[in-house]
Every structure is written in structure tokens, then in C-alpha cells.
Amino acid sequence: ILGRLLFSVYVRDLPKQACNCEINQFADDTAMHTASKSLPEIEDRLSNDFHCIGKWLSEQKLHLNSVKSKVILFGSRPALSQSPKLNIVFEGKPLQVNYVQYLGVLLGSHLSWNDHLLQF
């Protein structure tokens, strides 16, 4: 418990590093999110804040885990079928996925419960 508490204190300034996105933290989980109708604007916001956060983490002698870092675009099936993939890359690896697990809940890009319920 003390390790998690100290980590939380150590990274409490992380949300201040994002200029374009909102940051939510719970224990050692962090989520960055933004909203826009413009896909290029979403890419710019996320890319810029990934860069700022990566720089700050480096200064704190920490690093972003590229295996656990994911990007997901939420929307309706028709809207997502017409939009291209986000071009967000970290350490040479594209980060966009169709579902992500956050705080024990499996979230799909269409925000249905199907993916979450199928895991039980």
C-alpha cells in the first residue's frame, strides 16, 4: 500500500503536463482523453500531450510503458467505419486498438457491453 501511495505522490503533477487533453488517475492507472469532431485535431492533441508527458516522465526518471499504452477512438459503428485510423505512434509502434481494459472494465470502441460480457 505504501508503494502505491508514494507513487501517487510522485506523479501527482502528471495531469498538469497535458495542455490539450484531460488526465484521470486512479492508483497507478492513468487515462488521457480528449474529444473533437475533427480526427486531425484529436491526433494533434494526443500526439502533443504524449510528447509533453513523455518528456516530463523522463525528467522524473520514469518512462511510459509502450506495451500498456493504448489509444482508442470511441464512436458509433457508422462513424468509425468511415474514419481512418488514428496515426498515434509511440516508440515506433501504432497505439490504436479496438478495445481497452480500464479499471477492470473492457471498453470497446462502440461503447457496447459485448466485449466486456464475453470475457465472463
N, C-alpha and C positions, 0 to 999 in steps of 0.2 A: 504494500500500500504506500509506503513512504517513497519508493522509487517512482511511482506514478504521480504522486503529489509533487515531488521535486521536478519531474519532467514538465508537469503542467506549469509550474512557476517559471521554469527555464524558458518555455516557449510562449509565455503569456503575451508577448509583444508581436507574435506572428501575425495576427489579424491586421495590425497597423501597417504591415508591409504591402498589403494589397491595395492598390489605388483604384481599380476598376471593378473588382468583384467583392462579394461578401464572403466572409470566412466564418465557419461554425466549427467549434472544437468541443469534443466530449472525451475526457480522459486522453488517450493517445491517438484518437481518431480525429482527423481534420477534413473538412469538406469545403471546397471553394465553389461558389456558384454565381452565375450571372444570368440575365435574361435580356433578350432582344429579338426583334423580328428579322434582323439582318444577320445572316450567318457570318459574313466577313467581320462584322463588329464583335460577335461572340468570339471568333478566333483571335482577333486583336486583343481583346480584354484578357482572355485566358492566357495567351502567349506572353503578354507583357507582365502579368502578375506572376506567372510561373517563373519568369526570369528574375523579377524582384525578390520573390520568396527564395528562390534558389541561391541568389547572391547573399541574402540575409542569413540563410541557414549555413552557408559556407563560412561566413564571418563568425557564427556561433559554434563552429567546429562540428556541425551536423550536416547531414545530406538527405536529399529527397530519395526515397526508395522507389526506383523506377519500376520494380515488379508490382508494387502495391498502388502505384499512381495510375488512375484511370480517368477518362473523360467520357461522359455520356450526354447525349443530346435527347431531351425529353420532348415529345410532341405526339400528335395524332398519327395514325398509320398513313393517311393520305399525305400529310405534310412531310413526314420523314421519308416517304418513298420518293418524293420529288426533290429532296435536298441532297446535295453531295455530302460526302464525309467531311468532318472537320479535319483540318490539317494542323493538328497539335502533335508535336514530336518532342520526346524527351530522351536524351542520350541515344539518338538515332532510332528510337522505337516509337511508332504511332501509338497514341494512348486511347483512341476511341474504342469503346466497347458497346455492346447492345444491352448489357445488364451489369449492375454493380451491387455488391453487398455493403450495406452501411448500417452499423449498429444492429446487426443481426437480421435486417430486412433486405430481401433481394428485390431490387428496383429494376424493372425493365424500362426500355426507352419509351414504351407506350403507356407506362404507368398502370398496367393491369396487374392483378394479383396472380396471374397464371404461373409465372416463373417461380414466385415465392412458394406457392402452394404445391407445385410439382416436386419440390425438394423434400417433402414430407411423406 
